[in-house]
Amino acid sequence: MKVTVDENLCTGCSLCEQTCSEVFEVVDGVAKVKVAVVPSHLEEQAKEAAENCPVEAISVSE
């Protein structure tokens, strides 16, 4: 599974980082993805972060 962040939509609220810091980090006010492929044991957390993003800036692809 892969995740991407639309940097034009991201508000830097850091909710994704709080939910799954192993995959997301906020740098200079914008969320970044730290891994190319989400490890299987973190997939549910990464999906939760995407679902909870207030501006829907995170996309998930299988």
PDB file of N, H, CA, C and O in Angstrom:
ATOM      1  N   MET A   1       0.843  -1.176   0.000  1.00  0.00           N
ATOM      2  CA  MET A   1       0.000   0.000   0.000  1.00  0.00           C
ATOM      3  C   MET A   1       0.888   1.239   0.000  1.00  0.00           C
ATOM      4  O   MET A   1       1.938   1.274   0.642  1.00  0.00           O
ATOM      5  N   LYS A   2       0.442   2.251  -0.734  1.00  0.00           N
ATOM      6  H   LYS A   2      -0.410   2.223  -1.255  1.00  0.00           H
ATOM      7  CA  LYS A   2       1.162   3.523  -0.778  1.00  0.00           C
ATOM      8  C   LYS A   2       0.222   4.646  -0.369  1.00  0.00           C
ATOM      9  O   LYS A   2      -0.991   4.557  -0.558  1.00  0.00           O
ATOM     10  N   VAL A   3       0.789   5.692   0.186  1.00  0.00           N
ATOM     11  H   VAL A   3       1.775   5.765   0.340  1.00  0.00           H
ATOM     12  CA  VAL A   3       0.019   6.888   0.519  1.00  0.00           C
ATOM     13  C   VAL A   3       0.733   8.097  -0.061  1.00  0.00           C
ATOM     14  O   VAL A   3       1.960   8.127  -0.159  1.00  0.00           O
ATOM     15  N   THR A   4      -0.049   9.084  -0.439  1.00  0.00           N
ATOM     16  H   THR A   4      -1.046   9.060  -0.359  1.00  0.00           H
ATOM     17  CA  THR A   4       0.504  10.340  -0.924  1.00  0.00           C
ATOM     18  C   THR A   4      -0.224  11.493  -0.254  1.00  0.00           C
ATOM     19  O   THR A   4      -1.368  11.354   0.179  1.00  0.00           O
ATOM     20  N   VAL A   5       0.449  12.626  -0.173  1.00  0.00           N
ATOM     21  H   VAL A   5       1.379  12.738  -0.525  1.00  0.00           H
ATOM     22  CA  VAL A   5      -0.138  13.830   0.401  1.00  0.00           C
ATOM     23  C   VAL A   5      -0.166  14.899  -0.677  1.00  0.00           C
ATOM     24  O   VAL A   5       0.857  15.195  -1.295  1.00  0.00           O
ATOM     25  N   ASP A   6      -1.342  15.477  -0.902  1.00  0.00           N
ATOM     26  H   ASP A   6      -2.173  15.236  -0.400  1.00  0.00           H
ATOM     27  CA  ASP A   6      -1.468  16.612  -1.817  1.00  0.00           C
ATOM     28  C   ASP A   6      -1.033  17.844  -1.044  1.00  0.00           C
ATOM     29  O   ASP A   6      -1.781  18.366  -0.218  1.00  0.00           O
ATOM     30  N   GLU A   7       0.176  18.305  -1.317  1.00  0.00           N
ATOM     31  H   GLU A   7       0.784  17.881  -1.988  1.00  0.00           H
ATOM     32  CA  GLU A   7       0.744  19.417  -0.563  1.00  0.00           C
ATOM     33  C   GLU A   7      -0.020  20.722  -0.777  1.00  0.00           C
ATOM     34  O   GLU A   7       0.077  21.638   0.039  1.00  0.00           O
ATOM     35  N   ASN A   8      -0.777  20.811  -1.867  1.00  0.00           N
ATOM     36  H   ASN A   8      -0.857  20.067  -2.530  1.00  0.00           H
ATOM     37  CA  ASN A   8      -1.575  22.014  -2.115  1.00  0.00           C
ATOM     38  C   ASN A   8      -2.812  22.064  -1.225  1.00  0.00           C
ATOM     39  O   ASN A   8      -3.332  23.142  -0.940  1.00  0.00           O
ATOM     40  N   LEU A   9      -3.282  20.896  -0.786  1.00  0.00           N
ATOM     41  H   LEU A   9      -2.858  20.020  -1.018  1.00  0.00           H
ATOM     42  CA  LEU A   9      -4.448  20.838   0.095  1.00  0.00           C
ATOM     43  C   LEU A   9      -4.070  20.828   1.568  1.00  0.00           C
ATOM     44  O   LEU A   9      -4.822  21.331   2.402  1.00  0.00           O
ATOM     45  N   CYS A  10      -2.919  20.265   1.897  1.00  0.00           N
ATOM     46  H   CYS A  10      -2.308  19.856   1.220  1.00  0.00           H
ATOM     47  CA  CYS A  10      -2.510  20.061   3.283  1.00  0.00           C
ATOM     48  C   CYS A  10      -2.422  21.383   4.036  1.00  0.00           C
ATOM     49  O   CYS A  10      -1.869  22.367   3.544  1.00  0.00           O
ATOM     50  N   THR A  11      -2.984  21.378   5.249  1.00  0.00           N
ATOM     51  H   THR A  11      -3.433  20.579   5.649  1.00  0.00           H
ATOM     52  CA  THR A  11      -2.941  22.571   6.105  1.00  0.00           C
ATOM     53  C   THR A  11      -1.905  22.445   7.217  1.00  0.00           C
ATOM     54  O   THR A  11      -1.720  23.375   8.002  1.00  0.00           O
ATOM     55  N   GLY A  12      -1.233  21.307   7.286  1.00  0.00           N
ATOM     56  H   GLY A  12      -1.383  20.552   6.648  1.00  0.00           H
ATOM     57  CA  GLY A  12      -0.199  21.115   8.295  1.00  0.00           C
ATOM     58  C   GLY A  12      -0.732  20.935   9.702  1.00  0.00           C
ATOM     59  O   GLY A  12      -0.045  21.260  10.670  1.00  0.00           O
ATOM     60  N   CYS A  13      -1.941  20.423   9.829  1.00  0.00           N
ATOM     61  H   CYS A  13      -2.499  20.158   9.043  1.00  0.00           H
ATOM     62  CA  CYS A  13      -2.564  20.282  11.149  1.00  0.00           C
ATOM     63  C   CYS A  13      -1.884  19.220  12.009  1.00  0.00           C
ATOM     64  O   CYS A  13      -2.065  19.205  13.226  1.00  0.00           O
ATOM     65  N   SER A  14      -1.113  18.344  11.398  1.00  0.00           N
ATOM     66  H   SER A  14      -0.966  18.356  10.409  1.00  0.00           H
ATOM     67  CA  SER A  14      -0.341  17.265  12.017  1.00  0.00           C
ATOM     68  C   SER A  14      -1.173  16.125  12.590  1.00  0.00           C
ATOM     69  O   SER A  14      -0.643  15.300  13.334  1.00  0.00           O
ATOM     70  N   LEU A  15      -2.445  16.058  12.269  1.00  0.00           N
ATOM     71  H   LEU A  15      -2.876  16.728  11.664  1.00  0.00           H
ATOM     72  CA  LEU A  15      -3.271  14.948  12.736  1.00  0.00           C
ATOM     73  C   LEU A  15      -2.752  13.618  12.197  1.00  0.00           C
ATOM     74  O   LEU A  15      -2.769  12.613  12.908  1.00  0.00           O
ATOM     75  N   CYS A  16      -2.295  13.605  10.953  1.00  0.00           N
ATOM     76  H   CYS A  16      -2.282  14.422  10.375  1.00  0.00           H
ATOM     77  CA  CYS A  16      -1.758  12.373  10.369  1.00  0.00           C
ATOM     78  C   CYS A  16      -0.498  11.932  11.108  1.00  0.00           C
ATOM     79  O   CYS A  16      -0.307  10.745  11.374  1.00  0.00           O
ATOM     80  N   GLU A  17       0.341  12.878  11.429  1.00  0.00           N
ATOM     81  H   GLU A  17       0.186  13.842  11.212  1.00  0.00           H
ATOM     82  CA  GLU A  17       1.573  12.567  12.161  1.00  0.00           C
ATOM     83  C   GLU A  17       1.252  12.027  13.556  1.00  0.00           C
ATOM     84  O   GLU A  17       1.919  11.113  14.039  1.00  0.00           O
ATOM     85  N   GLN A  18       0.243  12.586  14.192  1.00  0.00           N
ATOM     86  H   GLN A  18      -0.299  13.329  13.800  1.00  0.00           H
ATOM     87  CA  GLN A  18      -0.166  12.116  15.510  1.00  0.00           C
ATOM     88  C   GLN A  18      -0.747  10.709  15.424  1.00  0.00           C
ATOM     89  O   GLN A  18      -0.582   9.912  16.347  1.00  0.00           O
ATOM     90  N   THR A  19      -1.420  10.404  14.332  1.00  0.00           N
ATOM     91  H   THR A  19      -1.555  11.052  13.582  1.00  0.00           H
ATOM     92  CA  THR A  19      -2.054   9.094  14.157  1.00  0.00           C
ATOM     93  C   THR A  19      -1.049   8.026  13.751  1.00  0.00           C
ATOM     94  O   THR A  19      -1.137   6.887  14.209  1.00  0.00           O
ATOM     95  N   CYS A  20      -0.100   8.383  12.899  1.00  0.00           N
ATOM     96  H   CYS A  20      -0.029   9.309  12.528  1.00  0.00           H
ATOM     97  CA  CYS A  20       0.846   7.389  12.373  1.00  0.00           C
ATOM     98  C   CYS A  20       2.194   8.056  12.074  1.00  0.00           C
ATOM     99  O   CYS A  20       2.534   8.308  10.919  1.00  0.00           O
ATOM    100  N   SER A  21       2.937   8.329  13.119  1.00  0.00           N
ATOM    101  H   SER A  21       2.660   8.124  14.058  1.00  0.00           H
ATOM    102  CA  SER A  21       4.207   9.056  12.963  1.00  0.00           C
ATOM    103  C   SER A  21       5.275   8.245  12.238  1.00  0.00           C
ATOM    104  O   SER A  21       6.266   8.807  11.771  1.00  0.00           O
ATOM    105  N   GLU A  22       5.085   6.937  12.138  1.00  0.00           N
ATOM    106  H   GLU A  22       4.280   6.481  12.517  1.00  0.00           H
ATOM    107  CA  GLU A  22       6.040   6.120  11.402  1.00  0.00           C
ATOM    108  C   GLU A  22       5.932   6.348   9.893  1.00  0.00           C
ATOM    109  O   GLU A  22       6.869   6.055   9.151  1.00  0.00           O
ATOM    110  N   VAL A  23       4.783   6.874   9.438  1.00  0.00           N
ATOM    111  H   VAL A  23       4.022   7.112  10.041  1.00  0.00           H
ATOM    112  CA  VAL A  23       4.540   7.075   8.004  1.00  0.00           C
ATOM    113  C   VAL A  23       4.518   8.558   7.632  1.00  0.00           C
ATOM    114  O   VAL A  23       4.984   8.928   6.555  1.00  0.00           O
ATOM    115  N   PHE A  24       3.985   9.406   8.507  1.00  0.00           N
ATOM    116  H   PHE A  24       3.607   9.104   9.383  1.00  0.00           H
ATOM    117  CA  PHE A  24       3.828  10.829   8.197  1.00  0.00           C
ATOM    118  C   PHE A  24       4.656  11.706   9.125  1.00  0.00           C
ATOM    119  O   PHE A  24       4.870  11.378  10.293  1.00  0.00           O
ATOM    120  N   GLU A  25       5.117  12.831   8.578  1.00  0.00           N
ATOM    121  H   GLU A  25       4.943  13.097   7.630  1.00  0.00           H
ATOM    122  CA  GLU A  25       5.754  13.860   9.389  1.00  0.00           C
ATOM    123  C   GLU A  25       5.413  15.213   8.772  1.00  0.00           C
ATOM    124  O   GLU A  25       5.248  15.332   7.558  1.00  0.00           O
ATOM    125  N   VAL A  26       5.312  16.219   9.620  1.00  0.00           N
ATOM    126  H   VAL A  26       5.446  16.122  10.606  1.00  0.00           H
ATOM    127  CA  VAL A  26       5.032  17.559   9.136  1.00  0.00           C
ATOM    128  C   VAL A  26       6.351  18.325   9.095  1.00  0.00           C
ATOM    129  O   VAL A  26       7.045  18.448  10.104  1.00  0.00           O
ATOM    130  N   VAL A  27       6.684  18.838   7.905  1.00  0.00           N
ATOM    131  H   VAL A  27       6.120  18.738   7.085  1.00  0.00           H
ATOM    132  CA  VAL A  27       7.916  19.582   7.688  1.00  0.00           C
ATOM    133  C   VAL A  27       7.555  20.924   7.083  1.00  0.00           C
ATOM    134  O   VAL A  27       6.908  20.982   6.037  1.00  0.00           O
ATOM    135  N   ASP A  28       7.959  21.986   7.720  1.00  0.00           N
ATOM    136  H   ASP A  28       8.484  21.940   8.569  1.00  0.00           H
ATOM    137  CA  ASP A  28       7.682  23.343   7.223  1.00  0.00           C
ATOM    138  C   ASP A  28       6.198  23.566   6.966  1.00  0.00           C
ATOM    139  O   ASP A  28       5.817  24.225   5.998  1.00  0.00           O
ATOM    140  N   GLY A  29       5.360  23.010   7.846  1.00  0.00           N
ATOM    141  H   GLY A  29       5.669  22.475   8.632  1.00  0.00           H
ATOM    142  CA  GLY A  29       3.925  23.242   7.768  1.00  0.00           C
ATOM    143  C   GLY A  29       3.175  22.392   6.760  1.00  0.00           C
ATOM    144  O   GLY A  29       2.010  22.660   6.467  1.00  0.00           O
ATOM    145  N   VAL A  30       3.835  21.360   6.223  1.00  0.00           N
ATOM    146  H   VAL A  30       4.782  21.142   6.461  1.00  0.00           H
ATOM    147  CA  VAL A  30       3.189  20.487   5.237  1.00  0.00           C
ATOM    148  C   VAL A  30       3.528  19.036   5.575  1.00  0.00           C
ATOM    149  O   VAL A  30       4.677  18.716   5.881  1.00  0.00           O
ATOM    150  N   ALA A  31       2.523  18.159   5.518  1.00  0.00           N
ATOM    151  H   ALA A  31       1.590  18.418   5.270  1.00  0.00           H
ATOM    152  CA  ALA A  31       2.753  16.740   5.783  1.00  0.00           C
ATOM    153  C   ALA A  31       3.544  16.102   4.652  1.00  0.00           C
ATOM    154  O   ALA A  31       3.336  16.402   3.477  1.00  0.00           O
ATOM    155  N   LYS A  32       4.449  15.224   5.031  1.00  0.00           N
ATOM    156  H   LYS A  32       4.618  14.980   5.986  1.00  0.00           H
ATOM    157  CA  LYS A  32       5.263  14.461   4.087  1.00  0.00           C
ATOM    158  C   LYS A  32       5.123  12.983   4.426  1.00  0.00           C
ATOM    159  O   LYS A  32       4.892  12.617   5.578  1.00  0.00           O
ATOM    160  N   VAL A  33       5.267  12.143   3.412  1.00  0.00           N
ATOM    161  H   VAL A  33       5.455  12.441   2.476  1.00  0.00           H
ATOM    162  CA  VAL A  33       5.254  10.699   3.610  1.00  0.00           C
ATOM    163  C   VAL A  33       6.704  10.256   3.775  1.00  0.00           C
ATOM    164  O   VAL A  33       7.559  10.579   2.950  1.00  0.00           O
ATOM    165  N   LYS A  34       6.972   9.516   4.844  1.00  0.00           N
ATOM    166  H   LYS A  34       6.278   9.253   5.514  1.00  0.00           H
ATOM    167  CA  LYS A  34       8.337   9.111   5.180  1.00  0.00           C
ATOM    168  C   LYS A  34       8.766   7.798   4.532  1.00  0.00           C
ATOM    169  O   LYS A  34       9.957   7.484   4.520  1.00  0.00           O
ATOM    170  N   VAL A  35       7.821   7.025   3.993  1.00  0.00           N
ATOM    171  H   VAL A  35       6.855   7.280   4.003  1.00  0.00           H
ATOM    172  CA  VAL A  35       8.144   5.709   3.440  1.00  0.00           C
ATOM    173  C   VAL A  35       7.574   5.573   2.028  1.00  0.00           C
ATOM    174  O   VAL A  35       6.530   6.145   1.715  1.00  0.00           O
ATOM    175  N   ALA A  36       8.263   4.816   1.185  1.00  0.00           N
ATOM    176  H   ALA A  36       9.112   4.352   1.440  1.00  0.00           H
ATOM    177  CA  ALA A  36       7.774   4.600  -0.179  1.00  0.00           C
ATOM    178  C   ALA A  36       6.575   3.660  -0.178  1.00  0.00           C
ATOM    179  O   ALA A  36       5.602   3.873  -0.901  1.00  0.00           O
ATOM    180  N   VAL A  37       6.660   2.618   0.645  1.00  0.00           N
ATOM    181  H   VAL A  37       7.450   2.446   1.233  1.00  0.00           H
ATOM    182  CA  VAL A  37       5.581   1.639   0.772  1.00  0.00           C
ATOM    183  C   VAL A  37       5.271   1.496   2.258  1.00  0.00           C
ATOM    184  O   VAL A  37       6.174   1.318   3.075  1.00  0.00           O
ATOM    185  N   VAL A  38       3.996   1.576   2.598  1.00  0.00           N
ATOM    186  H   VAL A  38       3.262   1.721   1.935  1.00  0.00           H
ATOM    187  CA  VAL A  38       3.588   1.464   4.000  1.00  0.00           C
ATOM    188  C   VAL A  38       3.750   0.012   4.449  1.00  0.00           C
ATOM    189  O   VAL A  38       3.195  -0.892   3.825  1.00  0.00           O
ATOM    190  N   PRO A  39       4.507  -0.219   5.526  1.00  0.00           N
ATOM    191  CA  PRO A  39       4.637  -1.582   6.040  1.00  0.00           C
ATOM    192  C   PRO A  39       3.268  -2.144   6.431  1.00  0.00           C
ATOM    193  O   PRO A  39       2.401  -1.413   6.910  1.00  0.00           O
ATOM    194  N   SER A  40       3.090  -3.422   6.226  1.00  0.00           N
ATOM    195  H   SER A  40       3.795  -4.016   5.837  1.00  0.00           H
ATOM    196  CA  SER A  40       1.770  -4.030   6.446  1.00  0.00           C
ATOM    197  C   SER A  40       1.241  -3.810   7.855  1.00  0.00           C
ATOM    198  O   SER A  40       0.034  -3.652   8.039  1.00  0.00           O
ATOM    199  N   HIS A  41       2.118  -3.796   8.850  1.00  0.00           N
ATOM    200  H   HIS A  41       3.099  -3.924   8.701  1.00  0.00           H
ATOM    201  CA  HIS A  41       1.648  -3.617  10.225  1.00  0.00           C
ATOM    202  C   HIS A  41       1.207  -2.179  10.527  1.00  0.00           C
ATOM    203  O   HIS A  41       0.656  -1.913  11.595  1.00  0.00           O
ATOM    204  N   LEU A  42       1.446  -1.258   9.596  1.00  0.00           N
ATOM    205  H   LEU A  42       1.894  -1.475   8.729  1.00  0.00           H
ATOM    206  CA  LEU A  42       1.038   0.139   9.782  1.00  0.00           C
ATOM    207  C   LEU A  42      -0.093   0.553   8.847  1.00  0.00           C
ATOM    208  O   LEU A  42      -0.528   1.704   8.881  1.00  0.00           O
ATOM    209  N   GLU A  43      -0.573  -0.361   8.018  1.00  0.00           N
ATOM    210  H   GLU A  43      -0.220  -1.296   7.991  1.00  0.00           H
ATOM    211  CA  GLU A  43      -1.587  -0.004   7.021  1.00  0.00           C
ATOM    212  C   GLU A  43      -2.867   0.551   7.654  1.00  0.00           C
ATOM    213  O   GLU A  43      -3.401   1.553   7.179  1.00  0.00           O
ATOM    214  N   GLU A  44      -3.356  -0.075   8.701  1.00  0.00           N
ATOM    215  H   GLU A  44      -2.922  -0.889   9.087  1.00  0.00           H
ATOM    216  CA  GLU A  44      -4.598   0.397   9.323  1.00  0.00           C
ATOM    217  C   GLU A  44      -4.433   1.800   9.892  1.00  0.00           C
ATOM    218  O   GLU A  44      -5.329   2.634   9.758  1.00  0.00           O
ATOM    219  N   GLN A  45      -3.297   2.063  10.526  1.00  0.00           N
ATOM    220  H   GLN A  45      -2.570   1.385  10.635  1.00  0.00           H
ATOM    221  CA  GLN A  45      -3.038   3.400  11.069  1.00  0.00           C
ATOM    222  C   GLN A  45      -2.953   4.440   9.950  1.00  0.00           C
ATOM    223  O   GLN A  45      -3.478   5.545  10.086  1.00  0.00           O
ATOM    224  N   ALA A  46      -2.298   4.089   8.853  1.00  0.00           N
ATOM    225  H   ALA A  46      -1.871   3.191   8.742  1.00  0.00           H
ATOM    226  CA  ALA A  46      -2.162   5.015   7.733  1.00  0.00           C
ATOM    227  C   ALA A  46      -3.526   5.305   7.106  1.00  0.00           C
ATOM    228  O   ALA A  46      -3.819   6.443   6.737  1.00  0.00           O
ATOM    229  N   LYS A  47      -4.362   4.260   6.988  1.00  0.00           N
ATOM    230  H   LYS A  47      -4.124   3.336   7.288  1.00  0.00           H
ATOM    231  CA  LYS A  47      -5.715   4.466   6.462  1.00  0.00           C
ATOM    232  C   LYS A  47      -6.536   5.354   7.392  1.00  0.00           C
ATOM    233  O   LYS A  47      -7.296   6.207   6.934  1.00  0.00           O
ATOM    234  N   GLU A  48      -6.380   5.150   8.692  1.00  0.00           N
ATOM    235  H   GLU A  48      -5.762   4.456   9.063  1.00  0.00           H
ATOM    236  CA  GLU A  48      -7.084   5.980   9.662  1.00  0.00           C
ATOM    237  C   GLU A  48      -6.653   7.444   9.529  1.00  0.00           C
ATOM    238  O   GLU A  48      -7.484   8.349   9.601  1.00  0.00           O
ATOM    239  N   ALA A  49      -5.371   7.666   9.338  1.00  0.00           N
ATOM    240  H   ALA A  49      -4.695   6.931   9.279  1.00  0.00           H
ATOM    241  CA  ALA A  49      -4.868   9.029   9.155  1.00  0.00           C
ATOM    242  C   ALA A  49      -5.490   9.665   7.918  1.00  0.00           C
ATOM    243  O   ALA A  49      -5.876  10.834   7.947  1.00  0.00           O
ATOM    244  N   ALA A  50      -5.590   8.899   6.830  1.00  0.00           N
ATOM    245  H   ALA A  50      -5.276   7.950   6.807  1.00  0.00           H
ATOM    246  CA  ALA A  50      -6.184   9.416   5.599  1.00  0.00           C
ATOM    247  C   ALA A  50      -7.659   9.741   5.801  1.00  0.00           C
ATOM    248  O   ALA A  50      -8.139  10.783   5.356  1.00  0.00           O
ATOM    249  N   GLU A  51      -8.375   8.843   6.476  1.00  0.00           N
ATOM    250  H   GLU A  51      -7.985   7.996   6.838  1.00  0.00           H
ATOM    251  CA  GLU A  51      -9.802   9.053   6.712  1.00  0.00           C
ATOM    252  C   GLU A  51     -10.059  10.266   7.612  1.00  0.00           C
ATOM    253  O   GLU A  51     -11.071  10.951   7.463  1.00  0.00           O
ATOM    254  N   ASN A  52      -9.142  10.525   8.541  1.00  0.00           N
ATOM    255  H   ASN A  52      -8.320   9.968   8.662  1.00  0.00           H
ATOM    256  CA  ASN A  52      -9.335  11.620   9.491  1.00  0.00           C
ATOM    257  C   ASN A  52      -8.794  12.957   9.018  1.00  0.00           C
ATOM    258  O   ASN A  52      -8.980  13.967   9.695  1.00  0.00           O
ATOM    259  N   CYS A  53      -8.134  12.986   7.881  1.00  0.00           N
ATOM    260  H   CYS A  53      -7.983  12.165   7.331  1.00  0.00           H
ATOM    261  CA  CYS A  53      -7.574  14.241   7.369  1.00  0.00           C
ATOM    262  C   CYS A  53      -8.724  15.223   7.106  1.00  0.00           C
ATOM    263  O   CYS A  53      -9.616  14.937   6.306  1.00  0.00           O
ATOM    264  N   PRO A  54      -8.702  16.378   7.779  1.00  0.00           N
ATOM    265  CA  PRO A  54      -9.833  17.314   7.649  1.00  0.00           C
ATOM    266  C   PRO A  54      -9.987  17.930   6.256  1.00  0.00           C
ATOM    267  O   PRO A  54     -11.067  18.417   5.922  1.00  0.00           O
ATOM    268  N   VAL A  55      -8.942  17.920   5.444  1.00  0.00           N
ATOM    269  H   VAL A  55      -8.064  17.524   5.715  1.00  0.00           H
ATOM    270  CA  VAL A  55      -9.040  18.492   4.106  1.00  0.00           C
ATOM    271  C   VAL A  55      -8.874  17.440   3.010  1.00  0.00           C
ATOM    272  O   VAL A  55      -8.737  17.777   1.834  1.00  0.00           O
ATOM    273  N   GLU A  56      -8.887  16.145   3.408  1.00  0.00           N
ATOM    274  H   GLU A  56      -8.999  15.871   4.363  1.00  0.00           H
ATOM    275  CA  GLU A  56      -8.791  15.022   2.467  1.00  0.00           C
ATOM    276  C   GLU A  56      -7.548  15.137   1.563  1.00  0.00           C
ATOM    277  O   GLU A  56      -7.623  14.908   0.356  1.00  0.00           O
ATOM    278  N   ALA A  57      -6.423  15.492   2.165  1.00  0.00           N
ATOM    279  H   ALA A  57      -6.363  15.679   3.146  1.00  0.00           H
ATOM    280  CA  ALA A  57      -5.191  15.662   1.400  1.00  0.00           C
ATOM    281  C   ALA A  57      -4.410  14.363   1.212  1.00  0.00           C
ATOM    282  O   ALA A  57      -3.461  14.315   0.429  1.00  0.00           O
ATOM    283  N   ILE A  58      -4.808  13.312   1.928  1.00  0.00           N
ATOM    284  H   ILE A  58      -5.579  13.351   2.563  1.00  0.00           H
ATOM    285  CA  ILE A  58      -4.080  12.039   1.870  1.00  0.00           C
ATOM    286  C   ILE A  58      -4.830  11.041   0.993  1.00  0.00           C
ATOM    287  O   ILE A  58      -6.026  10.809   1.169  1.00  0.00           O
ATOM    288  N   SER A  59      -4.092  10.452   0.036  1.00  0.00           N
ATOM    289  H   SER A  59      -3.120  10.640  -0.107  1.00  0.00           H
ATOM    290  CA  SER A  59      -4.653   9.427  -0.837  1.00  0.00           C
ATOM    291  C   SER A  59      -3.992   8.091  -0.537  1.00  0.00           C
ATOM    292  O   SER A  59      -2.795   8.029  -0.256  1.00  0.00           O
ATOM    293  N   VAL A  60      -4.773   7.032  -0.598  1.00  0.00           N
ATOM    294  H   VAL A  60      -5.746   7.082  -0.827  1.00  0.00           H
ATOM    295  CA  VAL A  60      -4.282   5.682  -0.358  1.00  0.00           C
ATOM    296  C   VAL A  60      -4.450   4.878  -1.644  1.00  0.00           C
ATOM    297  O   VAL A  60      -5.509   4.911  -2.272  1.00  0.00           O
ATOM    298  N   SER A  61      -3.401   4.158  -2.030  1.00  0.00           N
ATOM    299  H   SER A  61      -2.541   4.132  -1.520  1.00  0.00           H
ATOM    300  CA  SER A  61      -3.516   3.250  -3.178  1.00  0.00           C
ATOM    301  C   SER A  61      -2.939   1.900  -2.784  1.00  0.00           C
ATOM    302  O   SER A  61      -1.920   1.801  -2.101  1.00  0.00           O
ATOM    303  N   GLU A  62      -3.625   0.873  -3.238  1.00  0.00           N
ATOM    304  H   GLU A  62      -4.454   0.953  -3.793  1.00  0.00           H
ATOM    305  CA  GLU A  62      -3.208  -0.501  -2.875  1.00  0.00           C
ATOM    306  C   GLU A  62      -2.100  -0.979  -3.769  1.00  0.00           C
ATOM    307  O   GLU A  62      -1.624  -2.103  -3.614  1.00  0.00           O
TER     308      GLU A  62
END
